[in-house]
Amino acid sequence: MPLGSTARQAAVKQVICTKCARPTEVGKRAMSVFCPHCKQRLILENFKIRTYYAVREFFTCGDITVEKKGHVVAPIRVGKLTVKGKVQGSVAARGQVHIGKTGWLKGDIEAPSLLIDDGGVVDGFMRIGSSLASEE
């Protein structure tokens, strides 16, 4: 094995496209790339939302945390989602959706797992299970 190949393997990670659901390798430090399959831009960053945030769509291969004073109005596709504030919009997650004790989510949820703390509120249809990741 060439000397540089181990360093190269350590410098990449695999992500799933939020648009076409196909895997691709990206640099560990990359913040966004274009999917080689569907040619759409992929955002790879993690986000912490602390204020009001309204957009047409909020898609990231990373994780989103909506802090206690945060409020998101948008459909969300994400790695993992933690809600301590408010979310209005449908959610499709590849990992766990966690609704904290001060969290409020109005919209449908599709995720492999859902954790709702005492006091957390969800208003919407939920599709939860490990088969979701394998369907794509």
Contacts in CASP RR format, 6 or more apart in sequence:
PFRMAT RR
TARGET T0000
AUTHOR 0000-0000-0000
METHOD contacts of the structure
MODEL  1
MPLGSTARQAAVKQVICTKCARPTEVGKRAMSVFCPHCKQRLILENFKIR
TYYAVREFFTCGDITVEKKGHVVAPIRVGKLTVKGKVQGSVAARGQVHIG
KTGWLKGDIEAPSLLIDDGGVVDGFMRIGSSLASEE
10 28 0 8 1.000
11 27 0 8 1.000
11 28 0 8 1.000
11 29 0 8 1.000
12 25 0 8 1.000
12 26 0 8 1.000
12 27 0 8 1.000
12 28 0 8 1.000
13 25 0 8 1.000
13 26 0 8 1.000
13 27 0 8 1.000
13 28 0 8 1.000
14 23 0 8 1.000
14 24 0 8 1.000
14 25 0 8 1.000
14 26 0 8 1.000
15 23 0 8 1.000
15 24 0 8 1.000
15 25 0 8 1.000
15 26 0 8 1.000
15 42 0 8 1.000
15 44 0 8 1.000
15 61 0 8 1.000
15 62 0 8 1.000
16 22 0 8 1.000
16 23 0 8 1.000
16 61 0 8 1.000
16 94 0 8 1.000
16 136 0 8 1.000
17 23 0 8 1.000
17 24 0 8 1.000
17 35 0 8 1.000
17 37 0 8 1.000
17 38 0 8 1.000
17 40 0 8 1.000
17 42 0 8 1.000
17 61 0 8 1.000
18 42 0 8 1.000
18 43 0 8 1.000
18 59 0 8 1.000
18 60 0 8 1.000
18 61 0 8 1.000
18 77 0 8 1.000
19 35 0 8 1.000
19 38 0 8 1.000
19 40 0 8 1.000
19 42 0 8 1.000
19 59 0 8 1.000
20 35 0 8 1.000
20 37 0 8 1.000
20 38 0 8 1.000
20 40 0 8 1.000
21 136 0 8 1.000
22 35 0 8 1.000
22 37 0 8 1.000
22 38 0 8 1.000
24 33 0 8 1.000
24 35 0 8 1.000
24 36 0 8 1.000
24 37 0 8 1.000
24 42 0 8 1.000
26 33 0 8 1.000
26 42 0 8 1.000
26 44 0 8 1.000
27 33 0 8 1.000
30 44 0 8 1.000
31 43 0 8 1.000
31 44 0 8 1.000
31 45 0 8 1.000
32 41 0 8 1.000
32 42 0 8 1.000
32 43 0 8 1.000
32 44 0 8 1.000
32 45 0 8 1.000
33 41 0 8 1.000
33 42 0 8 1.000
33 44 0 8 1.000
34 40 0 8 1.000
34 41 0 8 1.000
34 42 0 8 1.000
35 41 0 8 1.000
35 42 0 8 1.000
42 61 0 8 1.000
43 59 0 8 1.000
43 60 0 8 1.000
43 61 0 8 1.000
43 62 0 8 1.000
44 60 0 8 1.000
44 61 0 8 1.000
44 62 0 8 1.000
45 60 0 8 1.000
45 62 0 8 1.000
46 60 0 8 1.000
46 62 0 8 1.000
46 63 0 8 1.000
46 64 0 8 1.000
46 65 0 8 1.000
47 60 0 8 1.000
47 62 0 8 1.000
47 63 0 8 1.000
47 64 0 8 1.000
47 65 0 8 1.000
48 64 0 8 1.000
48 65 0 8 1.000
48 67 0 8 1.000
49 64 0 8 1.000
49 65 0 8 1.000
49 66 0 8 1.000
49 67 0 8 1.000
49 70 0 8 1.000
49 71 0 8 1.000
49 72 0 8 1.000
50 67 0 8 1.000
50 69 0 8 1.000
50 70 0 8 1.000
51 69 0 8 1.000
51 70 0 8 1.000
51 71 0 8 1.000
52 70 0 8 1.000
52 71 0 8 1.000
52 73 0 8 1.000
53 70 0 8 1.000
53 71 0 8 1.000
53 72 0 8 1.000
53 73 0 8 1.000
53 74 0 8 1.000
54 72 0 8 1.000
54 73 0 8 1.000
54 74 0 8 1.000
55 73 0 8 1.000
55 74 0 8 1.000
56 74 0 8 1.000
57 74 0 8 1.000
57 75 0 8 1.000
57 77 0 8 1.000
58 64 0 8 1.000
58 72 0 8 1.000
58 74 0 8 1.000
58 75 0 8 1.000
58 76 0 8 1.000
58 77 0 8 1.000
58 78 0 8 1.000
59 76 0 8 1.000
59 77 0 8 1.000
59 78 0 8 1.000
60 77 0 8 1.000
60 78 0 8 1.000
60 79 0 8 1.000
61 79 0 8 1.000
62 78 0 8 1.000
62 79 0 8 1.000
62 80 0 8 1.000
63 78 0 8 1.000
63 79 0 8 1.000
63 80 0 8 1.000
63 81 0 8 1.000
63 82 0 8 1.000
64 72 0 8 1.000
64 76 0 8 1.000
64 78 0 8 1.000
64 79 0 8 1.000
64 80 0 8 1.000
64 81 0 8 1.000
64 82 0 8 1.000
65 81 0 8 1.000
65 82 0 8 1.000
65 84 0 8 1.000
66 72 0 8 1.000
66 81 0 8 1.000
66 82 0 8 1.000
66 83 0 8 1.000
66 84 0 8 1.000
66 85 0 8 1.000
66 86 0 8 1.000
66 87 0 8 1.000
66 103 0 8 1.000
67 84 0 8 1.000
67 85 0 8 1.000
68 84 0 8 1.000
68 85 0 8 1.000
68 102 0 8 1.000
69 85 0 8 1.000
70 84 0 8 1.000
70 85 0 8 1.000
70 86 0 8 1.000
71 85 0 8 1.000
71 86 0 8 1.000
71 87 0 8 1.000
71 88 0 8 1.000
72 86 0 8 1.000
72 87 0 8 1.000
72 88 0 8 1.000
72 89 0 8 1.000
73 88 0 8 1.000
73 89 0 8 1.000
74 88 0 8 1.000
74 89 0 8 1.000
75 89 0 8 1.000
75 90 0 8 1.000
75 91 0 8 1.000
75 92 0 8 1.000
76 87 0 8 1.000
76 89 0 8 1.000
76 90 0 8 1.000
76 91 0 8 1.000
76 92 0 8 1.000
76 93 0 8 1.000
77 91 0 8 1.000
77 92 0 8 1.000
77 93 0 8 1.000
78 91 0 8 1.000
78 92 0 8 1.000
78 93 0 8 1.000
78 94 0 8 1.000
79 93 0 8 1.000
79 94 0 8 1.000
79 95 0 8 1.000
80 93 0 8 1.000
80 94 0 8 1.000
80 95 0 8 1.000
80 96 0 8 1.000
80 97 0 8 1.000
80 98 0 8 1.000
81 87 0 8 1.000
81 91 0 8 1.000
81 93 0 8 1.000
81 96 0 8 1.000
81 97 0 8 1.000
81 98 0 8 1.000
81 111 0 8 1.000
82 98 0 8 1.000
82 100 0 8 1.000
83 97 0 8 1.000
83 98 0 8 1.000
83 99 0 8 1.000
83 100 0 8 1.000
83 103 0 8 1.000
83 104 0 8 1.000
83 105 0 8 1.000
84 100 0 8 1.000
84 102 0 8 1.000
84 103 0 8 1.000
85 102 0 8 1.000
85 103 0 8 1.000
85 104 0 8 1.000
86 103 0 8 1.000
86 104 0 8 1.000
86 105 0 8 1.000
86 106 0 8 1.000
87 104 0 8 1.000
87 105 0 8 1.000
87 106 0 8 1.000
87 107 0 8 1.000
88 105 0 8 1.000
88 106 0 8 1.000
88 107 0 8 1.000
89 105 0 8 1.000
89 106 0 8 1.000
89 107 0 8 1.000
89 108 0 8 1.000
90 107 0 8 1.000
90 108 0 8 1.000
90 109 0 8 1.000
90 110 0 8 1.000
91 97 0 8 1.000
91 105 0 8 1.000
91 107 0 8 1.000
91 108 0 8 1.000
91 109 0 8 1.000
91 110 0 8 1.000
91 111 0 8 1.000
92 110 0 8 1.000
92 111 0 8 1.000
93 109 0 8 1.000
93 110 0 8 1.000
93 111 0 8 1.000
93 112 0 8 1.000
94 111 0 8 1.000
94 112 0 8 1.000
94 133 0 8 1.000
95 111 0 8 1.000
95 112 0 8 1.000
95 113 0 8 1.000
95 133 0 8 1.000
96 111 0 8 1.000
96 112 0 8 1.000
96 113 0 8 1.000
96 114 0 8 1.000
96 115 0 8 1.000
97 109 0 8 1.000
97 111 0 8 1.000
97 113 0 8 1.000
97 114 0 8 1.000
97 115 0 8 1.000
98 114 0 8 1.000
98 115 0 8 1.000
98 116 0 8 1.000
98 117 0 8 1.000
99 105 0 8 1.000
99 114 0 8 1.000
99 115 0 8 1.000
99 116 0 8 1.000
99 117 0 8 1.000
99 120 0 8 1.000
99 121 0 8 1.000
99 122 0 8 1.000
100 116 0 8 1.000
100 117 0 8 1.000
100 119 0 8 1.000
100 120 0 8 1.000
101 117 0 8 1.000
101 118 0 8 1.000
101 119 0 8 1.000
101 120 0 8 1.000
102 119 0 8 1.000
102 120 0 8 1.000
103 117 0 8 1.000
103 119 0 8 1.000
103 120 0 8 1.000
103 121 0 8 1.000
104 120 0 8 1.000
104 121 0 8 1.000
105 121 0 8 1.000
105 122 0 8 1.000
105 123 0 8 1.000
105 124 0 8 1.000
106 122 0 8 1.000
106 123 0 8 1.000
106 124 0 8 1.000
107 122 0 8 1.000
107 123 0 8 1.000
107 124 0 8 1.000
107 125 0 8 1.000
108 124 0 8 1.000
108 125 0 8 1.000
108 126 0 8 1.000
108 127 0 8 1.000
109 122 0 8 1.000
109 124 0 8 1.000
109 125 0 8 1.000
109 126 0 8 1.000
109 127 0 8 1.000
109 128 0 8 1.000
110 126 0 8 1.000
110 127 0 8 1.000
110 128 0 8 1.000
110 132 0 8 1.000
111 127 0 8 1.000
111 128 0 8 1.000
111 129 0 8 1.000
111 132 0 8 1.000
112 128 0 8 1.000
112 129 0 8 1.000
112 130 0 8 1.000
112 132 0 8 1.000
112 133 0 8 1.000
113 128 0 8 1.000
113 129 0 8 1.000
113 130 0 8 1.000
114 126 0 8 1.000
114 128 0 8 1.000
116 122 0 8 1.000
END
